Amino acid sequence: MLRFDTWRSSLINYLWITLAALLDALAVVAFLAPFEIAPAGVAGLSVIMNLRLGTPIGIMVFLINIPIQLLAYRMLPGGWRVVIKTVYVVIVFSLALEFMGSVIPTDGVGTDPLLNTLFGGIIAGIAGGLVYRAGGSLGGTSTLALILQRRLGTPMSTTFLYTDTLIIGLAGVIFGWEKALLAMVAIFVGGLATDYVMEGPSVIRTCVIITDKPQEIASAILNSMYRGVTGWQVTGMYTGDAHHLLYVTVSRTQVQELRRLVTRIDPGVFMVIGQGHTAYGHGFRQAGGR
């Protein structure tokens, strides 16, 4: 049964990766490239080369990734086991770019550059989120960032900042700075979409409560809202007085109920309500779910 579950999980992951590669190709061919908007990374460089030199986008994505993946094979622990999913994504992405480029009109699917930028960025971001959730990457600068992180300790965000800045700057010089600004918008909304797919919508709130009536408040939350409460004894560093800190996680719709309940019991309470994406455990999502 364990072996079957392992194969089933791998098959599902590769299906998600395939869908992500197709979506990413659609974003480039149908929305971004027709308006000379360069996406991030190797795809952006390939779009620039296509529009200036006429080289096929898909073929260039594949060719540029060859030395990058060979470098990853040599420098990352695990060899091909680490890059196999990335190689698969690159192949599917490259083939999809070539196929879609032959069937989708060269002027894209719309006439408004900003709308195409937004939709292209969102679709590409969704694709990135799906790939990362399945344990893969889109190759190119993502692989380079991983290598630099593992070998030199360079944060991946720093590598992305440098490479994206380089691509945007190159696009600005070649296509004009208005197109470069649109590329920045596409990258920004793509990042938001990736985070949304990976972490989900912000549907929970975390609350820190500092009070002198911990038992009354905890009992009310447990019995009225059916949410667990964790408590510690703490010390106010300014006054030196002892208090209790309660920590509780609630759904977004329960925030006002929690606030009214707590302030009714202790009008002098101190509360901090924070924002979270997802909670796993009793009363929320199961930790083993996707």
C-alpha positions in Angstrom: 0.0 0.0 0.0 2.9 2.4 0.8 4.4 1.8 -2.6 1.1 2.4 -4.3 0.6 5.7 -2.3 4.2 6.8 -3.3 3.6 6.2 -7.0 0.2 7.9 -6.7 1.6 10.9 -5.0 4.4 11.2 -7.6 1.9 10.9 -10.5 -0.3 13.7 -9.0 2.8 15.9 -8.5 3.8 15.4 -12.2 0.3 16.2 -13.3 0.4 19.5 -11.4 3.8 20.2 -12.8 2.6 19.6 -16.3 -0.4 21.9 -15.8 1.9 24.6 -14.4 4.3 24.4 -17.4 1.4 24.7 -19.8 0.0 27.7 -17.9 3.4 29.4 -17.8 3.8 28.9 -21.6 0.3 30.3 -22.1 1.1 33.4 -20.1 4.2 34.1 -22.2 2.9 33.4 -25.7 -0.7 34.7 -25.3 -0.2 37.7 -23.0 3.3 38.9 -22.5 5.4 38.3 -25.6 2.9 39.9 -28.0 3.3 43.2 -26.2 7.1 43.0 -25.8 6.7 42.4 -22.0 9.6 40.3 -20.7 8.8 37.9 -17.9 11.3 37.1 -15.2 14.3 34.8 -15.6 15.3 32.7 -18.6 11.9 33.1 -20.2 12.3 36.8 -20.2 15.7 36.6 -21.8 14.3 34.2 -24.4 11.4 36.6 -25.2 13.9 39.5 -25.7 16.0 37.4 -28.0 12.9 36.3 -29.9 11.7 39.8 -30.5 15.1 41.2 -31.4 16.8 38.2 -33.2 13.8 36.0 -34.2 15.1 33.0 -32.2 12.3 30.6 -31.1 11.4 31.2 -27.4 10.9 27.5 -26.5 14.2 26.4 -28.1 16.1 29.2 -26.3 14.6 28.4 -23.0 15.7 24.8 -23.4 19.2 25.6 -24.6 19.9 28.2 -21.9 18.7 25.7 -19.3 21.1 22.9 -20.4 24.3 24.4 -18.8 22.3 25.6 -15.8 20.9 22.1 -15.0 24.3 20.5 -15.7 25.8 22.9 -13.1 23.0 22.0 -10.7 23.8 18.3 -11.2 27.4 18.8 -10.4 27.0 21.3 -7.5 23.9 20.3 -5.7 23.8 17.3 -3.3 21.7 14.5 -4.8 22.6 15.1 -8.4 19.8 14.2 -10.8 17.4 13.4 -8.0 17.4 17.1 -7.2 16.9 18.4 -10.8 14.8 15.7 -12.4 11.5 17.5 -11.8 13.0 20.8 -13.0 14.3 19.1 -16.2 10.8 17.7 -16.8 9.3 21.2 -16.3 11.8 22.8 -18.7 11.1 20.2 -21.4 7.3 20.5 -21.1 7.6 24.3 -20.9 9.8 24.5 -24.0 7.6 22.2 -26.1 4.5 24.1 -25.0 6.0 27.4 -25.9 6.8 26.1 -29.4 3.4 24.5 -29.9 1.4 27.5 -28.6 3.5 29.9 -30.6 2.3 28.1 -33.7 -1.4 28.2 -32.9 -1.9 31.4 -30.9 -2.1 34.6 -33.0 1.1 36.6 -32.8 -0.8 39.7 -31.6 -2.0 37.8 -28.5 -5.5 37.6 -27.2 -6.2 41.2 -26.3 -5.4 44.8 -27.3 -4.8 46.4 -23.9 -1.1 46.1 -22.7 -2.0 46.6 -19.0 -4.7 43.9 -19.0 -2.3 41.5 -20.8 0.4 42.4 -18.2 -1.9 41.6 -15.3 -3.4 38.4 -16.7 0.0 37.2 -17.9 1.6 37.9 -14.5 -1.2 36.2 -12.6 -1.2 33.1 -14.8 2.6 32.8 -14.6 2.4 33.3 -10.8 -0.2 30.5 -10.5 2.1 28.3 -12.6 5.0 29.0 -10.3 3.0 28.3 -7.2 1.8 24.9 -8.6 5.3 23.9 -9.4 6.7 24.8 -6.0 3.9 23.0 -4.2 4.7 19.9 -6.2 8.3 20.1 -5.2 9.8 21.3 -8.4 10.9 24.6 -9.9 10.7 26.4 -13.2 14.5 26.1 -13.9 16.6 28.9 -15.1 17.3 31.5 -12.5 15.3 29.5 -9.9 18.0 26.7 -10.2 20.8 29.3 -10.1 19.3 30.8 -7.0 19.2 27.4 -5.3 22.8 26.7 -6.2 24.0 30.0 -4.8 21.9 29.5 -1.6 23.3 26.0 -1.0 26.9 26.8 -1.9 27.4 30.4 -0.8 24.5 31.1 1.5 23.1 33.8 -0.7 19.4 34.3 -0.1 17.3 33.2 -3.1 15.4 36.5 -2.9 18.6 38.4 -3.5 19.5 36.3 -6.6 16.0 36.8 -8.0 16.3 40.6 -7.3 19.6 40.8 -9.3 18.4 38.6 -12.2 15.0 40.2 -12.5 16.6 43.7 -12.4 19.0 42.6 -15.2 16.2 41.3 -17.4 14.0 44.4 -16.8 16.9 46.7 -17.5 17.7 44.9 -20.7 14.0 45.0 -21.7 14.0 48.8 -20.9 17.0 49.5 -23.1 15.7 47.4 -26.0 11.9 48.0 -25.9 11.6 51.2 -23.9 11.1 51.9 -20.3 7.3 51.8 -20.5 7.6 48.1 -21.4 10.1 47.6 -18.6 7.6 49.1 -16.1 4.9 46.7 -17.4 7.4 43.9 -16.9 7.8 45.0 -13.3 4.0 44.9 -12.8 3.9 41.4 -14.3 6.6 40.2 -12.0 5.0 41.8 -8.9 1.5 40.4 -9.5 3.0 37.0 -10.4 4.8 37.0 -7.0 1.5 37.7 -5.3 -0.3 34.9 -7.2 2.5 32.4 -6.4 2.3 33.2 -2.7 -1.5 32.8 -2.9 -1.3 29.4 -4.5 1.5 28.2 -2.1 0.0 29.5 1.1 -3.7 29.9 0.4 -5.9 32.9 1.2 -5.5 34.7 4.5 -8.4 33.0 6.3 -7.2 32.9 9.9 -6.3 35.4 12.6 -3.9 34.9 15.5 -4.6 36.7 18.7 -2.2 37.5 21.6 -4.1 38.5 24.8 -2.4 39.9 27.9 -4.8 39.9 30.8 -5.2 39.4 34.5 -8.3 37.2 34.1 -6.9 34.3 32.1 -9.2 31.6 33.4 -12.4 33.5 32.7 -11.3 34.5 29.2 -10.0 31.1 28.3 -13.2 29.4 29.5 -15.3 31.8 27.5 -13.3 31.2 24.3 -13.3 27.4 24.8 -17.1 27.2 25.6 -18.4 29.9 23.3 -16.2 29.8 20.3 -14.9 26.3 20.6 -11.3 27.3 20.0 -8.2 26.1 21.9 -6.3 28.5 24.0 -2.6 28.3 25.1 -1.4 30.4 28.1 1.8 31.5 29.7 2.6 33.6 32.7 4.5 36.7 31.7 6.1 39.8 33.2 5.6 43.4 32.0 9.1 44.7 31.6 8.2 48.3 32.3 6.2 47.8 35.5 7.6 44.4 36.6 4.0 43.2 37.2 3.0 39.6 36.5 0.3 38.9 33.9 -0.9 36.1 31.7 -0.5 35.8 28.0 -3.1 33.8 26.0 -2.7 32.7 22.4 -5.6 31.7 20.3 -6.2 31.1 16.5 -9.6 31.9 15.1 -11.2 32.2 11.6 -11.4 35.6 10.0 -15.2 35.8 10.7 -14.7 35.2 14.4 -12.5 38.3 15.1 -15.3 40.6 16.2 -16.9 37.9 18.3 -13.5 37.3 20.0 -12.9 41.0 20.6 -16.3 41.6 22.1 -16.1 38.5 24.3 -12.6 39.3 25.7 -13.2 43.0 26.3 -16.5 42.2 28.1 -14.7 40.1 30.6 -11.6 42.3 31.0 -12.1 45.9 29.8 -8.4 46.6 30.5 -7.1 43.8 28.3 -4.3 44.2 25.8 -4.8 42.4 22.5 -2.8 42.1 19.3 -4.6 40.5 16.3 -2.3 39.2 13.6 -3.0 37.8 10.1 -2.2 34.3 9.0 -2.7 32.2 5.9 -3.5 28.7 7.1 -3.8 26.8 10.3 -3.2 23.1 10.6 -4.6 20.9 13.4 -7.8 20.3 15.3 -10.6 22.6 14.1 -8.7 23.7 11.0 -7.1 22.0 8.0 -5.5 18.6 8.3 -1.7 18.8 8.3 -1.4 16.0 5.7 -3.7 17.8 3.2 -2.6 19.6 0.1 
